[in-house]
Amino acid sequence: MAAYLRVGESRGELCDLTVAQGCATRKIALLVHTTFVRGVSNGGNRVDVRKVGIWMVAVGGAALSVGIVLDAIQQADDPTLASKEGIFDLSRFAHALFFGGMAVAVLGLFALLVGAHLYGGEGRVTVGRRIMQVGAPIAAVIVLGATAAAASNTALGEPNGDAAATEEVATAEADAAATDEMAEHAHGDEATAADATGETSEHAHGPVIEGTATGDSPCEVASPTPASPGQVGTGEGGSEEVIGEHGGRGMVKQTPLTADEMQALQEQMVQARTVIEKYPTVADAEAGGYHKSTVYVPCIGAHYTNIALVPGFDPTAPSELLYDGSTPDAKIVGLSYLVLEPSGEPPEGFAGKNDHWHQHNANGGLCFGAGQVVIGGEEMTEEECTEIGGTKRELTNIWMMHAWVVPGFECSWGVFAGECPELGGRAGGTAWDEPAPAS
């Protein structure tokens, strides 16, 4: 075969039906030879495959360089991108441009280094050589594509775990530091009371720090009386007698953590915050199997429950999510762990002793309506509940604990406080509505 072939020359006329398969092979080889490789003659003008390779390397290099610059600009505008995407996440244009340019440059390098030898006219043309001529560029494209696809489906395609974990651990450390600070403040109050009276007052031993519930927070303005005695203080048992013993509204005193507990709590906080990105809105929660169990209630939010997650405690799988309203676009404000514990004792939850669990069993429990939606609190009598079509029911072996871990709603009464003082608004509405007029 000559070193260069001219467009228009065809050996197809030498084929007949008895050798159709061999004819097709020769045509494919001829097509590759005359369009991609070293010598393409069109009216006497030749395109050298080496030059094609050089141009591909140049264009690919320029594309990947632009991708790098564009990615750097976007990273500067949004420093959190590193925690939201992986190296091989090709959904963003800058990444796609970078890896596309790299692929073109690699193919160009292949054409530059191998093309002349593989596609040149020198040497005897054999069936094996023709297969290589056709298969080599196709194989190169397949390998590049498969590599990118495989990488995008591995950890390299996931959000930058180190960056995300660093940010989450920093927040968890802040939570833990706040816990210690609250504990020191609580002990300081006790010491002050002891110095002033010569003995520690009975109130100083309670779980709520005196003066932290001022009556002026959005929660207290919207709901002067707690929706449930089980959600204030440490909430143990959810009965009015226990609440009277363990304190009322406000910041719950914290027990200092050991070094091991501190480390474990930091890791659990990181795990818990992964839920926020999964279910940022009510629509996401409902799509994920959660169903409304309360309307929006000041201080505690609108509850969405997934009964399938009730049997055990898992920081990454809370059985309830709390939102600032009940419309599809309502935003997540907290997590709630609703756990079945037949032993009668609070479940083992987060590390340390500051995750106070509560129940809702005072006065016969909550009033449930259709669809197991709570339509009345513990203050409602059985007759009042019946009048509105509900049924009072105690949840004897069910324990609950709120975790205010959503950025912007790290509530000032504590990460595990029963109520969040920053959540005001109106019952049945949203956290942003004007409170209902006082009756």
Phi, psi and omega per residue, in radians:
M1 nan 2.445 -3.128
A2 -1.180 2.773 -3.119
A3 -1.110 -0.590 -3.131
Y4 -2.259 2.409 3.093
L5 -1.928 2.631 3.119
R6 -1.762 2.469 3.073
V7 -1.079 2.330 -3.124
G8 1.915 -0.475 3.073
E9 -1.290 2.266 -3.092
S10 -2.444 2.477 3.069
R11 -1.869 0.202 -3.104
G12 -1.088 -0.497 -3.094
E13 -1.207 -0.223 3.122
L14 -1.439 -0.177 -3.100
C15 -1.553 2.655 2.984
D16 -2.401 3.128 -3.038
L17 -1.087 -0.427 -3.084
T18 -1.338 -0.304 -3.132
V19 -2.212 0.640 -3.040
A20 -1.073 -0.698 -3.097
Q21 -1.142 -0.793 3.105
G22 -1.120 -0.625 3.110
C23 -1.076 -0.778 -3.135
A24 -1.076 -0.726 3.120
T25 -1.048 -0.763 -3.129
R26 -1.147 -0.642 3.137
K27 -1.146 -0.723 3.123
I28 -1.099 -0.793 3.113
A29 -1.060 -0.730 3.136
L30 -1.098 -0.713 -3.140
L31 -1.101 -0.842 3.110
V32 -1.058 -0.771 -3.088
H33 -1.079 -0.649 -3.031
T34 -1.607 -0.118 -3.123
T35 -2.065 -0.448 -3.042
F36 -1.951 -0.569 -2.833
V37 -1.587 -2.947 -2.898
R38 -0.940 -0.904 -3.062
G39 -1.950 2.027 2.983
V40 -2.110 2.066 -3.096
S41 -1.886 2.137 3.135
N42 -2.328 1.722 -3.081
G43 1.161 0.508 3.113
G44 1.616 -0.129 3.137
N45 -1.664 2.278 -3.098
R46 -1.948 2.516 3.022
V47 -1.956 2.051 -3.105
D48 -1.394 2.269 -3.114
V49 -1.076 -0.470 3.096
R50 -1.111 -0.720 3.129
K51 -1.171 -0.680 3.067
V52 -1.022 -0.762 3.127
G53 -1.078 -0.749 3.136
I54 -1.071 -0.769 3.132
W55 -1.128 -0.688 3.124
M56 -1.128 -0.721 3.094
V57 -1.085 -0.751 -3.118
A58 -1.140 -0.830 -3.119
V59 -1.147 -0.763 3.115
G60 -1.089 -0.733 3.111
G61 -1.093 -0.714 3.117
A62 -1.116 -0.727 -3.125
A63 -1.114 -0.803 -3.127
L64 -1.191 -0.549 3.083
S65 -1.157 -0.760 3.083
V66 -1.089 -0.690 3.098
G67 -1.056 -0.723 3.127
I68 -1.098 -0.822 -3.116
V69 -1.105 -0.782 -3.141
L70 -1.094 -0.718 3.114
D71 -1.113 -0.707 3.126
A72 -1.095 -0.691 3.123
I73 -1.134 -0.782 -3.135
Q74 -1.160 -0.635 3.090
Q75 -1.141 -0.645 3.122
A76 -1.175 -0.639 3.135
D77 -1.267 -0.581 -3.120
D78 -2.372 1.593 -3.083
P79 -1.084 -0.281 -3.109
T80 -1.451 -0.049 -3.119
L81 -1.022 -0.648 -3.092
A82 -1.057 -0.506 3.141
S83 -1.553 -0.079 -3.079
K84 -1.890 -0.191 -3.041
E85 -2.476 2.798 3.087
G86 -1.764 2.973 -3.126
I87 -1.070 -0.693 -3.090
F88 -1.765 0.452 3.043
D89 -1.372 1.820 -3.037
L90 -1.590 0.158 -3.137
S91 -1.316 -0.307 3.119
R92 -1.711 2.431 -2.998
F93 -1.026 -0.701 -3.099
A94 -1.062 -0.740 3.122
H95 -1.180 -0.759 3.139
A96 -1.083 -0.698 3.123
L97 -1.144 -0.712 -3.136
F98 -1.087 -0.900 -3.081
F99 -1.304 -0.515 3.026
G100 -1.129 -0.767 3.085
G101 -1.091 -0.675 3.113
M102 -1.099 -0.729 -3.140
A103 -1.105 -0.753 3.115
V104 -1.108 -0.722 -3.137
A105 -1.131 -0.680 3.130
V106 -1.156 -0.737 3.091
L107 -1.126 -0.667 3.090
G108 -1.111 -0.701 3.106
L109 -1.125 -0.668 3.076
F110 -1.060 -0.822 3.134
A111 -1.089 -0.661 -3.109
L112 -1.190 -0.735 -3.028
L113 -1.551 -0.607 -2.987
V114 -1.970 -0.433 -3.005
G115 -0.978 -0.812 -3.082
A116 -1.076 -0.728 -3.127
H117 -1.224 -0.731 -3.045
L118 -1.314 -0.623 -3.019
Y119 -1.922 -0.005 -3.137
G120 -1.179 2.867 -3.078
G121 -1.421 -0.209 -3.110
E122 -1.249 2.577 3.071
G123 1.549 2.884 -3.086
R124 -1.384 2.350 3.126
V125 -1.527 2.041 3.140
T126 -2.040 2.946 3.095
V127 -1.067 -0.718 3.118
G128 -1.064 -0.697 3.141
R129 -1.178 -0.693 3.114
R130 -1.111 -0.719 3.086
I131 -1.050 -0.734 3.107
M132 -1.124 -0.689 -3.138
Q133 -1.075 -0.704 -3.137
V134 -1.382 -0.755 -2.984
G135 -1.363 -0.545 -3.036
A136 -1.037 -0.930 -3.141
P137 -1.152 -0.617 3.113
I138 -1.137 -0.754 3.128
A139 -1.096 -0.670 3.134
A140 -1.098 -0.766 3.124
V141 -1.118 -0.749 -3.136
I142 -1.106 -0.754 -3.139
V143 -1.086 -0.777 3.127
L144 -1.097 -0.795 -3.140
G145 -1.130 -0.753 -3.133
A146 -1.134 -0.675 3.120
T147 -1.092 -0.807 3.137
A148 -1.113 -0.748 -3.125
A149 -1.131 -0.747 -3.134
A150 -1.128 -0.746 -3.123
A151 -1.133 -0.655 -3.118
S152 -1.186 -0.353 -3.136
N153 -1.738 0.107 3.076
T154 -1.873 -2.963 3.141
A155 -1.056 -0.443 3.136
L156 -1.173 -0.374 3.117
G157 -1.613 -0.117 3.140
E158 -1.552 2.873 3.092
P159 -0.961 2.626 -3.100
N160 -1.071 1.733 -3.060
G161 -1.073 -0.654 -3.119
D162 -1.117 -0.799 -3.121
A163 -1.140 -0.762 -3.134
A164 -1.126 -0.761 -3.124
A165 -1.129 -0.682 3.122
T166 -1.049 -0.791 3.133
E167 -1.120 -0.748 -3.110
E168 -1.192 -0.715 3.136
V169 -1.128 -0.657 3.098
A170 -1.054 -0.728 3.121
T171 -1.187 -0.716 3.131
A172 -1.115 -0.673 3.097
E173 -1.092 -0.657 3.103
A174 -1.129 -0.701 3.101
D175 -1.082 -0.815 -3.110
A176 -1.129 -0.689 3.107
A177 -1.101 -0.688 3.111
A178 -1.117 -0.643 3.098
T179 -1.057 -0.809 3.137
D180 -1.132 -0.704 -3.134
E181 -1.094 -0.733 3.115
M182 -1.113 -0.676 3.135
A183 -1.126 -0.759 3.118
E184 -1.092 -0.679 3.118
H185 -1.114 -0.715 3.141
A186 -1.117 -0.804 3.133
H187 -1.164 -0.568 3.082
G188 -1.110 -0.710 3.092
D189 -1.073 -0.725 -3.141
E190 -1.127 -0.747 -3.133
A191 -1.106 -0.723 3.140
T192 -1.093 -0.769 3.126
A193 -1.097 -0.698 -3.129
A194 -1.145 -0.725 3.129
D195 -1.110 -0.657 -3.049
A196 -1.332 -0.557 -3.034
T197 -1.948 -0.182 -3.092
G198 1.508 -0.132 3.087
E199 -2.662 2.785 3.132
T200 -1.361 2.205 -3.100
S201 -1.208 2.711 3.120
E202 -1.083 -0.639 -3.122
H203 -1.164 -0.593 -3.113
A204 -1.111 -0.380 3.130
H205 -1.485 -0.137 3.133
G206 -1.220 2.939 -3.044
P207 -1.443 -0.259 -3.068
V208 -1.793 2.345 -3.137
I209 -1.357 2.116 -3.074
E210 -1.042 2.363 3.070
G211 1.589 -0.100 -3.126
T212 -1.427 -0.343 3.007
A213 -1.762 1.763 -3.009
T214 -1.615 -0.238 -3.050
G215 1.547 -0.096 -3.066
D216 -1.807 -0.124 -3.099
S217 -1.223 2.725 3.101
P218 -0.934 -0.663 3.118
C219 -1.081 -0.859 -3.069
E220 -1.236 -0.573 3.094
V221 -1.184 -0.753 -3.112
A222 -1.288 -0.533 -3.070
S223 -2.460 1.420 -3.081
P224 -1.005 -0.517 3.090
T225 -1.920 2.287 3.133
P226 -0.932 2.480 3.109
A227 -1.117 -0.452 3.132
S228 -2.643 2.366 3.058
P229 -1.141 -0.333 -3.116
G230 -1.310 -0.180 -3.057
Q231 -1.818 -0.010 3.134
V232 -1.889 2.869 -3.058
G233 1.024 -2.505 3.059
T234 -1.525 -0.191 2.955
G235 1.182 0.251 -3.020
E236 -1.158 2.173 3.095
G237 1.476 -0.442 3.102
G238 1.240 0.311 3.135
S239 -1.776 2.707 -3.120
E240 -1.125 -0.592 -3.139
E241 -1.134 -0.765 -3.136
V242 -1.161 -0.710 3.134
I243 -1.106 -0.689 3.098
G244 -1.061 -0.555 -3.136
E245 -1.391 -0.647 -2.986
H246 -1.749 0.087 3.004
G247 1.895 2.926 -3.103
G248 -1.908 -2.514 -3.092
R249 -1.218 2.676 3.046
G250 2.269 -3.014 -3.133
M251 -1.314 2.140 -3.141
V252 -1.357 2.341 3.113
K253 -1.081 2.515 -3.051
Q254 -1.869 2.519 3.048
T255 -1.609 2.213 -3.135
P256 -0.987 2.566 -3.119
L257 -1.725 2.598 2.976
T258 -1.332 2.962 3.126
A259 -1.068 -0.719 3.129
D260 -1.156 -0.712 3.115
E261 -1.135 -0.687 3.117
M262 -1.059 -0.798 3.139
Q263 -1.118 -0.770 -3.132
A264 -1.123 -0.710 -3.134
L265 -1.152 -0.681 3.100
Q266 -1.035 -0.783 3.136
E267 -1.133 -0.691 3.135
Q268 -1.179 -0.623 3.095
M269 -1.114 -0.713 3.084
V270 -1.045 -0.773 -3.135
Q271 -1.127 -0.767 -3.096
A272 -1.099 -0.641 -3.080
R273 -1.267 -0.214 3.063
T274 -1.165 -0.384 -3.135
V275 -1.195 -0.552 -3.056
I276 -1.054 -0.760 -3.119
E277 -1.241 -0.467 3.142
K278 -1.282 -0.684 -3.001
Y279 -2.263 1.085 -3.090
P280 -1.206 -0.398 -3.126
T281 -2.282 2.909 3.085
V282 -1.033 -0.692 3.132
A283 -1.033 -0.705 3.113
D284 -1.154 -0.693 3.139
A285 -1.111 -0.801 -3.128
E286 -1.131 -0.642 3.090
A287 -1.166 -0.441 -3.124
G288 -1.622 0.169 3.068
G289 1.744 0.105 3.106
Y290 -1.609 2.565 -3.132
H291 -2.308 2.552 -3.083
K292 -1.081 2.251 3.076
S293 -2.047 -0.274 2.968
T294 -2.552 2.688 2.931
V295 -1.272 3.132 3.083
Y296 -1.166 2.299 3.100
V297 -2.189 2.171 3.107
P298 -0.912 2.521 3.099
C299 1.477 -0.453 -3.079
I300 -2.290 -0.175 3.067
G301 1.460 3.089 3.034
A302 -1.507 2.286 -3.066
H303 -1.701 2.352 3.028
Y304 -2.176 2.176 -2.939
T305 -2.028 2.437 2.997
N306 -2.040 1.746 -3.038
I307 -1.033 -0.516 -3.101
A308 -1.114 -0.324 -3.089
L309 -1.722 0.077 -3.072
V310 -1.253 -0.561 -3.006
P311 -1.005 -0.395 -3.100
G312 -2.672 2.934 3.135
F313 -1.630 2.215 3.067
D314 -2.523 2.036 -3.102
P315 -0.946 -0.527 -3.089
T316 -1.525 -0.068 -3.063
A317 -2.418 1.164 3.093
P318 -1.148 2.464 -3.120
S319 -1.393 -0.179 3.077
E320 -2.375 2.515 3.056
L321 -2.112 2.495 -3.073
L322 -1.951 2.326 -3.078
Y323 -2.224 2.831 -3.112
D324 -1.482 0.197 3.104
G325 3.102 -3.025 -3.118
S326 -2.167 0.274 3.023
T327 -1.432 2.796 -3.088
P328 -0.984 -0.524 -3.111
D329 -1.660 0.121 3.106
A330 -1.053 2.515 -3.006
K331 -1.701 2.592 3.116
I332 -1.235 2.413 3.119
V333 -2.174 -0.254 -3.129
G334 -3.027 3.058 3.099
L335 -2.056 2.714 3.064
S336 -2.454 2.285 -3.121
Y337 -1.819 1.909 3.133
L338 -1.803 1.974 -2.955
V339 -2.262 2.349 3.042
L340 -1.436 2.152 3.128
E341 -2.396 1.637 -3.053
P342 -1.131 -0.283 -3.077
S343 -1.179 -0.313 -3.084
G344 1.559 -0.118 3.116
E345 -1.826 2.665 3.102
P346 -1.032 2.539 -3.142
P347 -1.188 2.821 2.941
E348 -1.316 2.181 -3.093
G349 -2.129 -2.142 3.132
F350 -1.256 2.753 -3.109
A351 -1.078 2.534 -3.114
G352 1.602 -3.026 -3.073
K353 -2.056 0.425 -3.071
N354 -1.818 -0.013 3.115
D355 -1.613 1.418 -3.051
H356 -1.302 2.100 3.123
W357 -1.513 2.632 3.110
H358 -2.388 2.902 3.078
Q359 -2.260 2.940 3.132
H360 -2.173 1.241 -3.053
N361 -2.126 0.090 3.129
A362 -1.168 2.498 3.032
N363 0.967 0.644 3.103
G364 1.534 0.052 3.072
G365 1.613 -2.863 -3.094
L366 -1.494 2.849 3.090
C367 -1.781 2.043 -3.099
F368 -1.816 2.397 3.080
G369 -1.902 -2.753 -3.136
A370 -1.081 2.516 3.118
G371 1.232 0.290 3.135
Q372 1.055 0.511 3.052
V373 -1.543 2.289 3.119
V374 -1.224 2.156 -3.132
I375 -2.038 0.011 3.104
G376 -2.789 2.580 -3.115
G377 -1.537 -3.026 -3.112
E378 -1.196 -0.376 3.137
E379 -1.242 -0.302 -3.111
M380 -1.323 2.363 3.100
T381 -1.354 2.896 3.135
E382 -1.114 -0.649 3.123
E383 -1.139 -0.760 3.134
E384 -1.105 -0.680 3.124
C385 -1.137 -0.744 -3.133
T386 -1.115 -0.663 -3.120
E387 -1.070 -0.515 -3.139
I388 -1.735 0.257 3.045
G389 1.470 0.377 -3.105
G390 -1.949 3.137 3.115
T391 -2.365 2.224 3.089
K392 -1.346 2.408 -3.117
R393 -2.664 2.287 3.021
E394 -1.432 2.577 3.083
L395 -1.957 1.322 -2.905
T396 -1.000 -0.795 -3.056
N397 -1.798 0.252 -3.136
I398 -1.796 2.217 3.100
W399 -2.049 2.590 -3.098
M400 -2.317 2.645 3.102
M401 -2.688 2.222 3.119
H402 -1.530 2.585 3.078
A403 -2.327 1.881 -3.090
W404 -1.576 1.417 -3.032
V405 -1.985 0.062 -3.125
V406 -1.374 2.234 3.110
P407 -0.926 2.265 -3.084
G408 1.693 -0.286 3.114
F409 -2.260 0.645 3.004
E410 -1.385 1.492 -2.860
C411 -1.052 2.478 -2.975
S412 -1.259 -0.216 3.059
W413 -1.517 -0.009 3.073
G414 2.215 2.639 -3.128
V415 -1.040 -0.625 -3.087
F416 -1.903 0.349 -3.137
A417 -1.107 2.579 3.103
G418 -1.149 -0.600 3.138
E419 -2.152 2.630 3.074
C420 -1.897 1.967 -3.056
P421 -1.123 -0.330 -3.132
E422 -1.408 -0.154 -3.115
L423 -1.648 1.716 3.093
G424 -1.767 -2.300 3.087
G425 1.544 -2.645 -3.040
R426 -2.359 2.402 3.104
A427 -1.050 2.304 -3.105
G428 1.465 -0.091 3.128
G429 -1.989 -2.080 3.131
T430 -2.410 3.010 3.103
A431 -1.225 -0.198 -3.032
W432 -1.872 -0.001 3.090
D433 -1.344 2.779 3.015
E434 -1.179 2.427 3.126
P435 -1.041 2.657 3.099
A436 -1.118 2.508 3.114
P437 -1.038 2.531 3.132
A438 -1.122 2.399 -3.117
S439 -1.437 nan nan
